Amino acid sequence: MIRIYNTLSRTKEVFEPLRPGKVGIYLCGPTVYKPSHIGHMVGPVIFDTIKRYLTYNGYEVTWVVNITDVDDKLIARSRELGIPMQQLAEQMTADYMECLRSVGVEGINHFPRATDHIPDMIQFIEDLIQKGYAYEADGDVYFDVSKKADYGKLSRRSLDSMQGEGGEGSQRKRSIVDFALWKRSKPGEPSWPSPWGLGRPGWHIECSVMSARLLGETFDIHGGGLDLVFPHHENEIAQSEARHGKPMVRYWVHNGLMQDAEAVVKVGGRMSRAEQTPEDDIQAQEAGKLAGRHGAKSFLLLLKEENLHPEVVRFFILGTHYRRPIEFSVQRIREVGNAVEAFYRFFRRFSRITGEDPYRLPPPMRRANGQLLPGDNPFLQDVAELRNRFLEAMDDDFNTGAALGHMFDLLRRINKYIDDQRLEEPAARSQEAIGALRQATITLRELGWIFGVFRKPVEIAIQPEDHLVRDLVQVLIELRTEARKKKDFATADAIRDRLAKLGIRLEDRPTGTEWSFAK
């Protein structure tokens, strides 16, 4: 039974989709005016994993991510660069798509673009005017918030606490909290004909129209960053429910924001405490938010310049519960890479022992298909128990952080089994032991499939200073090997222990000594 935290109710609720066996998900996508940075990958990676898990549990999932290709930011940036808005939007959309491919986000079914749905938006606005929820003012159209008695129910803000949208049209509003559905265009700006003159849609109306068009007037899950709760998602609810007369979304799912590590320490570090509710500390997250205006580097450039592997970035994002802020630093990603390298070392170890390519082992893609029947085999019993713990964590509001911990536990148990059974030694291998190892590896691949990792062999890129470390460690390993040959075990043990204190773990195998950074 899957339970999801619903921002609307502020509680975890049992997941029951609108239509049995089918799930509709809408995730707010980017405004494509600058290259995507790593913060733009948080939502897609999280919801790609959520879709994978729902599919794994037997649901047919349709996932929509919109592209905002008309907006004030786009207009300003295109003027700054001296190129048409449409050209800029195309370039930045291509950049976004390449970023998604790099981190393995493959499950998006539809990428609707706002400019392809202008007629639908105009019709939507006309209906709101006819129903008395909106009004025209000198070429602009605004939503009359006073006509929606439950406005503020998502963000739990009162009208008195809301500042509303500013801008040149603010004096034409009936109330400062009314928001724009349609904006008249200034000379030289992109525009479309409408009953109110040349203009363009407001930001909020775009998502209401595209989600209803592709998923229906009511759908299951609406996602986005915590910073979108107000005003964007609040306004989506108001205009959609005013027009359709029914709930817009069953479950509102918001992810925490990626934070600059230094800013988190200053204003958001307390968010790591379990008792804090993320949406109650949105100002702290906003203050430390990693964003283009704060100098966030292009994601593709970050990968290239820092030699970061995209799969490690995916692990980095999923290592934190999705509702919590993620503390970004290149050093932190490198630490995650050092930890997950243990999986890649194991896959090489598996190949040495079995002669098989672990990446060709077909993982079960449905929950029932991966059910283990361990019998009286203690090792497979442990594997089955760790798989169950992983799935229990994912059932509990998609807790990828806890689930990843169980994946590491499974990895350690498999490596212990190899050591206990001496499977590195050909003479000690039995068909039964190899079969159990293979089954455990398939289970590891199964859990990796849910996370969207282990799709192909990965070599972690290392920095020049890392090469020096590796060379020095190799020298110490050779000195230790010579000491052991001379039965100078005191020196050999001293080398091992001193390296351990430095965070370097040695593993003696029949094929030689391997080393890794300790977690």
N, C-alpha and C positions, 0 to 999 in steps of 0.2 A: 504494500500500500504506500503510494507516494504522497508525501505531504509537502505543500508549498507555502512559503511565507507570502501573504497577500498584503501589500502596502495599504490597500484600502481598509482592511479590517485590523491591521497590525497584529495578526495572529497567523499561525500555521494552520492551513486547512487541507483536508483530504482532497486530492486532485480528482475531480470528476469532470471530464470534458463535456461540452455542450452536446456533441454527437458521439455516441459510444464508438470507441475505436479510432476516432479521428481528432486531431489537434490542430488548431490554427494559432500561429505565433507571429506577432508583428514586433520588430525591433527597430527603433528609430536609428536611422543611418546618418551619414555625415552630410554637412554642408560643404560641398566640394569647391573650396576656394583656395586651399593650400594643401601641400602634400600631407598625407596622413602621418601621425606620429604614433608612438607605442600605445598611448592612451586610447587611440581609436580602435585598437585591437582587443581591448578588454571585453566589451560587449559581444562582439562576434565570436571570440573564442569560448566565452562562457555559454552563449546560447547555442553554438555549434555542439558543445558537449551536452547541453540539455536536450537538444534534438536527438543526438545519438542515444542518450539514455532512454528517452521516451520511445524511440524506434526499437531499441533493444527490448523494451517491455511490451512490444507488440502494437504500438500505436502507428497510425499513418499520419505523418506530420507534414504540414505545409508551413513553410517559414518565409516570411516576407521582410526584406530590409529595404527601406526607401533611400532614394538619392535626392537631396535638396539641391536642385540646380538653378534656382532663382531665389535671390535673397539680397539683403542690403550689403552683406559682406562680400558676396560675389560681385556685385556691381562696383563696389569701391575697389576691390582688388583688380578687376579687369581694367578699370580706368588707370590704376597705378601702373599696370604692366603695359597698357596701351593695346590690348587685344580684346576681341569681342567676348562677352560673358559666356556665350555658348562654347567657344573654343577653350576658354579656361576651364569650364565645367567638364568638358570632355577629357582634357588632359589630367585633371585631378581625379576624375572617376577612374580612369585607367590606372593611375597610381594606387588608388584605394583597392582596386581589384587585384593588383599584383601583390599588395600587402596581404590580403586575405589568402591568396594562393600560397604565399610563403609560409604562413602559420597553419596551413592545413584546414582552413575553413571551407568546406565543400558542400555544406548542406542547405545553402540558401536557394529557395525555389524561384523567387521573384525579386527583381531589382527595379521597382517602379520609379520613374523619374517624375518629379513634380510637373515639369513642363508638358508632359504627355497627358496630363489629366486636367488641364485648365477648364475645358467645357464642363466636366463633372463638378469642379469646384464652383463654377458660376451657378449651376443648377442647385447645388447644395445651399449656397448663400441665398438664392432666391426663395427657396423653401423656408429658410429661417426667417426671412423678412415677412413672408406670407403668414407664418405662424406667430408673428409678433415678438420673436426673440432677437431680431436684428434691425438696424436702421441705417439709412444712407445719410451721409453728411458731406455735401460738397465733393462728391466723387469717391469718398471713402465709405466703407461699410463696417459698422462695429457690432459686436455682440453685446446685448444689453444684459449685463450680469445680474441686475436686480430682478429679472424675470425668472431666474433659476434659483429656487429657494435653497437648494442643497449645494450651491457653488462653494467650493472650498473643502468638500468632503474627503478628497484624496490627501491634500496637504494639511488638512485640519487647521486652516487659517480662517480667521474672521475677516469680513470685508473691511473692518476698521484697521486691520493690520496690513492690508495690501496697499502697495504704492501704485500699482498700475504701470502701463507703458507710457513712456514720454514721447518725444518727437513733435514734429510740427503740427500733427493732427490732434494733439491732446486737447486743444481748446475747442475742438468741434465735438467732443464726446459729451454725452449726457452725464457720465461719471468717469472719474479718473481710472477706475478699475475695469471699465469696458475695454475689450481688446479688438484689434483689427482683424476683419475677415478678408477685406479687399482694400488695397491701397492705390490711390490714383498715382499715375506715373508723372514724374517730372520730365521736362524736355530732354531727349537723348537717352532716357532710360528704357530698358526692355519693357514692352507693354503688350497687352492683349485687349481686344474690344470686349465690352461688357455693357449691360444695361445702365451702368453708372459712369460710363466713359472709359477711356483707355486706362489700364491699370494692371496690377498683378496681385496674386493671392498673398494673404498673410501666411506666416509660417505654420500656425497651428492647424489651419483648415486643410493643409496638404495631407497630413497624416490621417485625419478623420476620413477624408475622401478615399485615399488609396487603400487604407485598411478595410473599409466597408466594401470597396470594389472587389478586392481579392479574397477577403476572408468572411465577409458578411457583416450585417449590422451589429451582431453580437458575436464575439469570438473568444477564444480561451485565454491566451496569454499575451499581454502587452509588456514588452521589456524596454529598458533604457537605463541610462545612468541616473544616479540619485539626484543629480542636478536638474533633471527634467521633470521631477514631480510637480514643481511649480516654477513658471506658469504653464509650461507646455502641455503636460499631461492633464493638469486640471482643466485647461481650456479645451483639450480634445474631448474630455468627458462631457463638459457642459454643452458644446455645440452638437456632438453626436447624439447624446441622449435627448436633447431638445428637438432635434429633427426626427429621430426614429422612435422616440417614445419607449425605449427599452434600454436595459443596461448595455453599455458598450463592450465591457470586458469582464470576464469572470475572475481573472487573477492578474493583479498588477505586480510585476516582478522587477525590482530595481537593484542594479549592481552598484557597489561602492566605487569611488573614483580613484584613479591612479594618482598618487601623491608624489611630489618631489620629496626625497628622503629628508632633506634638511627642514622643509616646511612641516612635514609630519611631526618631527621631533618638537617643533615649536608650538604647533597648534592642534595637531591631530593625533598625537601619540596615544592619548587616552582612549582612542577608538579601538585599540587592540584589546581592551578589557571586555570580557564576555558580557557584562551586565549592561553595557552601553547599547542603545538602539541607534543604528546608523542615521536614520532619517531625522532623529532628534538632534543630531550634531552636524547638520548639513553645512552650516556656516564654516565650521572648522575644516570640513573636507573641501569646500569651495576655496577656502583661503590657500590651501596647499595643493590644489588641483594642478596636475601637469597638463598644460595646454599650449597651443601654438603661440598665444600671446605672452606666455612665460618663457618662450625660447625653446620649446620642445623640438628636438631634432627630427627630421624626416625619418620614418621608421626604416625604410630601405637603406638610407644612408647610415643610420645607427648600426644596422646589421653588418654593413660592409666595413665601416671604419673601426668598429669594436670587435670584429670577428666573432659575432654572436650567432649561434645556430638557431633558426626559427623554432625548432622543436623544443629547445631549452626555454625559449621565451614562452612557449605554450605551457610547459611545466611551471614556469615562474608565475604565470597568471592563475593557473588552476591550483597552485599551492596555498592560496588564501580562499576562505569562504567567500562566495561571490558578493555577499552583502557587506563585506568589510573593505575598507580602503586598502590599496596595494601600495606598498612603499617602493618606489622605483629608485634604483641606482644600478649602474653597470656592474659594480662590485657584487651586488646582491644577485644579479643574474648569473655572474660567474660562479658564485657559491652554489647556486642551484645546479649549474652545469657540472660542477665537481661531484655533486651528490648523485645526479641522475646518470653520470657516466658509469656508475655501478651496474646499471641495467645493461648498458652496451658491453661492458666487460663480461657480464654473465652470458649474453648471447654468443660472444666469441668462445667462451668456455663450453657452452652447449655444443657448438659446432665441432670443437676439438674432440669432445667425448663421443658424440653420436655420428659425426660426419654429415649431419643435416643442416640445412639453412633454417634457422628459427623464424626468419621473416616469411618463409613459405608455409609455415604451419597455419592452417586455416582456423582463425578464431571463431568461436560461436558468436553469432550476431543477434541471437535471441536468448532471453533469459532462461527459458526452459531447456534450450539445447545445450547450455553450459553446465547443467546440473551434474555434479560428480556423484559417483557411486563408489565410495572408497573402500567398502567392505571392512575388513579388519586390518587394513594397512594404516598404521599410525601416521605415516607421512602424508598420505592422501587425505586422511581425516583432518590433519592440520591445514592442508591446502583448501579443503572444502570450507572449513571454519573461517579462514581468512577471506575467502571469496564472499562468504555470507556477510562478514563485517564490512567489507567494501560496499556491497549492495545495500546494506542497512544505512550506511552513511549517505549514499546517494539517494535513497528513499526519503531521508530526512532533509528535505529542502536542498537537494543537490549539493551536499557538503563535500566538495571536491578536496578540500584541505585534509579532512579526516580520511577520506577514501585513499588519497595518495599515501598517507602514513601506513595504511594497511597493505598497499602495494609494496612498499619498502619492507614491511614485515614478511610478506610472502617471498620476496627476493632473498631475504636473509635465511628464511627457512629452507628454500631450495638449495642455496649454497651450502648450508649445514648438512643437508642430505647428501650432497655430492661428496663432501669431506668425510662424513660418517661412513658412507658406502665405498669410499676410495675409488670413485668413478673416474678419476683422472688416470688411474692405473689400469691399462687394458686387461691385465690378468684378473683383476678383481671385479670386473663388470659382469652382471648377470642380465639376462633378457628381461626379467621382471623389474629389476632396478632401473634399467634404461626406459622401460615402458612407463614406470611411475614418473620418472624425470620428464619424459615427453609430455605426459598428461598435465603435469604441473606447469610446464612451459606454455602449453596451450592455454591454460587458465590465465597465466600472466599476460599472454597476448590478448585474451578476451577482455581483460580489464583495461589493457592499453588501448584496445579499439574504442572502448567507451570514451576514453580521454582523447582520442584522436592522435595517439602517438604510436611509435614502433611500426610505422608504415614501411620504412626502409632503413638500411644501415646508416648510422650516424657517426661521424667523426667530429668530436668536439674541437673547434678551432682553438689554438692556444697562442698566447702572446709571446714575444721574444724573451721576456723575463721568465716565462714559464718553461721555455726550452732550457734555460740555464738551470732552473730548479730540477728539471727532469734529468739533465746530465749529471748534476751533483748527486742526486739520489741514486742514479745508476752506479756512480763510482762507489758510493757507500755500500750498495748491495753487493758489488763485486768484492769489496774488502771483507764484508761479512761472510760471503761465500768462502773466501780463502781461509778466514778464521775458523769456520766450521770444518773445513777439510782438515785443518791442523788440530781439530778438537779443542780449539780455544773458544769454548762456549761462553765464557764470561765476556769476552770482547764482542762476540756475535750478539749476545743478548743485550749488551750495553748499546750497540748500534741500533738494534730494533727498538729498545725502550726510549732512547733519545729522539729517534724519529717520531715515535708515537706521541711524545710530548709536544712535538712541533706540528702535530696534526697529520702525520703521514703514517699510514698503516701498511705493513708488509704481510704478504700472504705467500707461504711456501707451498709450492706445488711440484709434482713430479717433473714437470717441464721447466721448472725454474721458479724464481721469486718474482711476484708481481707486486706492485705498490699502487696505492690510491690515497687521495685525500680523505681523511676520516670525516664523517658527517658531524 
